[in-house]
Amino acid sequence: MLRETQGIDIYSQLILLLVETVLVLVPGMILYKKNKITIKKLLYIYLMVVYLGIMLSITIFRRPVGSRAGIVNLYINLGFGLRGNTPSLVGASFSVLNILLFVPWGMIIYQFIQKRRRLTGVLKTTLIGTLTSVGIECLQLITGTGMFELTDMVTNTAGAFIGAVFISILLKNKLGGDN
């Protein structure tokens, strides 16, 4: 965990948070005053932008541009010794961390797009999680700030799915019905 947060400083994170706040809440409050958006939707948009900033800080912004240029891994190795791969504590740890990184993303996205049918919400959230992961992997490849890894896309997608399922179950139990 310590290795995955090296290069992130609190000062940069506070500046990023300030920029995100101004970019989302100022226009959002104008839209709210004109009855174009609800406070609930505005808060979900703000949460999405802030959490996306956190994810980009962890996956891209913390490394110098070009530090990992051109590395592409198109195999899946979760580190658990599946499909003939050698078990690896480091590989398994990275897989678990990637899943955990996207669980909150799945929870936030699900609540933003929440539909009457939970399955539809979970599937749409999972698709958005997949697209977010593909975008991050492509940015890492283009900027040379990380490796383009198929394993990351699988684990990130799994994290978004888990987050969506978790929050859909939590909301169903809280509300006492199918939402």
C-alpha positions in Angstrom: 0.0 0.0 0.0 2.8 2.4 0.9 4.5 1.7 -2.5 1.2 2.5 -4.3 0.9 5.9 -2.7 4.4 7.1 -3.1 4.6 10.4 -5.0 1.2 11.6 -3.7 1.5 14.7 -1.5 -1.2 16.3 0.5 -0.6 19.8 -0.9 -1.3 18.6 -4.5 -4.4 16.8 -3.3 -5.7 19.9 -1.6 -5.2 22.0 -4.7 -6.9 19.3 -6.8 -9.8 19.2 -4.4 -10.1 23.0 -4.6 -10.1 22.9 -8.4 -12.7 20.1 -8.5 -14.9 22.0 -6.0 -14.8 25.2 -8.1 -15.4 23.4 -11.4 -18.3 21.3 -10.1 -20.0 23.3 -7.4 -20.0 26.8 -8.9 -21.8 25.8 -12.1 -23.8 23.2 -10.2 -25.2 25.8 -7.8 -26.2 27.9 -10.8 -28.0 25.0 -12.3 -29.6 24.2 -9.0 -30.9 27.8 -8.6 -32.4 27.5 -12.1 -34.1 24.2 -11.1 -32.1 22.2 -13.7 -30.5 19.8 -11.2 -31.2 18.5 -7.7 -28.9 18.9 -4.8 -28.7 15.1 -4.6 -27.5 14.8 -8.2 -25.1 17.7 -7.8 -23.5 15.9 -4.7 -23.2 12.7 -6.7 -21.5 14.5 -9.5 -19.2 16.2 -7.0 -18.4 12.8 -5.4 -17.7 11.3 -8.8 -15.3 14.1 -9.8 -13.5 14.0 -6.4 -13.1 10.2 -6.5 -12.0 10.2 -10.1 -9.3 12.7 -9.0 -8.2 10.3 -6.3 -8.0 7.4 -8.7 -6.0 9.5 -11.2 -3.7 10.6 -8.4 -3.0 7.0 -7.5 -2.7 5.7 -11.0 -1.2 8.5 -13.1 -0.4 11.9 -11.4 2.0 10.5 -8.8 4.5 9.2 -11.4 6.8 11.3 -13.7 5.7 11.3 -17.4 7.6 8.7 -19.4 8.8 6.8 -16.3 7.1 3.6 -17.5 6.8 4.2 -21.2 5.6 1.5 -23.6 4.9 -1.3 -21.2 1.9 -3.4 -22.2 0.8 -6.6 -20.5 -2.0 -8.4 -22.3 -2.1 -11.4 -20.0 -4.2 -11.9 -16.9 -2.4 -12.9 -13.7 -4.3 -12.2 -10.5 -1.4 -13.5 -8.4 -3.5 -16.4 -7.0 -1.9 -19.2 -9.2 -4.9 -19.5 -11.5 -4.5 -20.9 -15.0 -1.0 -22.2 -14.4 0.4 -18.9 -13.2 2.7 -19.0 -10.2 1.1 -17.8 -7.0 2.5 -14.4 -6.0 1.8 -12.5 -2.8 2.8 -9.2 -4.6 0.5 -10.0 -7.6 -2.4 -11.0 -5.4 -1.9 -7.8 -3.3 -2.0 -5.6 -6.5 -5.2 -7.4 -7.6 -6.9 -6.9 -4.3 -5.8 -3.2 -4.2 -7.1 -2.6 -7.7 -10.5 -4.2 -6.7 -10.6 -2.1 -3.6 -9.8 1.1 -5.6 -12.9 0.6 -7.8 -15.4 -0.5 -5.1 -16.2 3.1 -4.1 -16.4 4.1 -7.7 -19.0 1.4 -8.3 -21.0 2.6 -5.2 -21.0 6.2 -6.3 -21.8 5.5 -10.0 -24.6 3.1 -9.1 -26.3 5.7 -6.9 -25.9 8.4 -9.6 -27.5 6.2 -12.4 -29.8 4.2 -10.1 -32.7 2.9 -12.0 -35.9 1.1 -10.9 -34.3 -2.3 -11.8 -31.2 -3.0 -9.7 -29.8 -5.4 -12.3 -29.8 -2.7 -15.0 -28.1 -0.3 -12.5 -25.4 -2.9 -11.7 -24.8 -3.7 -15.3 -24.5 0.0 -16.3 -22.3 0.7 -13.4 -20.0 -2.3 -14.3 -19.8 -1.0 -17.9 -18.9 2.5 -16.7 -16.3 0.9 -14.4 -14.9 -1.0 -17.3 -14.7 2.2 -19.5 -13.1 4.1 -16.7 -10.5 1.4 -16.3 -9.8 1.3 -20.0 -9.4 5.1 -20.0 -7.0 5.0 -17.1 -4.9 2.2 -18.7 -4.8 4.1 -22.1 -3.8 7.3 -20.2 -1.0 5.4 -18.5 0.2 4.0 -21.8 0.0 7.4 -23.6 1.7 9.3 -20.8 4.2 6.6 -19.8 3.1 6.9 -16.2 2.1 3.2 -15.8 1.7 -0.1 -17.5 -1.2 -0.9 -19.7 -2.4 -4.1 -18.1 -5.3 -6.4 -18.9 -5.2 -7.7 -15.3 -5.9 -4.2 -14.0 -8.9 -3.9 -16.3 -10.3 -7.2 -15.0 -9.8 -6.3 -11.3 -11.0 -2.7 -11.7 -14.1 -3.9 -13.4 -14.6 -6.5 -10.7 -14.3 -3.7 -8.1 -16.9 -1.6 -9.8 -19.2 -4.6 -10.0 -18.7 -5.4 -6.3 -19.4 -1.8 -5.3 -22.6 -1.7 -7.3 -23.9 -5.0 -6.0 -23.0 -4.0 -2.4 -24.7 -0.6 -2.5 -27.8 -2.1 -4.4 -28.2 -4.6 -1.6 -27.6 -2.0 1.1 -30.2 0.3 -0.5 -32.7 -2.5 -0.9 -32.4 -3.4 2.7 -32.5 0.2 3.9 -35.6 1.1 1.7 -37.3 -2.2 2.3 -38.0 -3.0 -1.3 -36.6 -3.4 -4.8 -35.2 -0.1 -6.1 
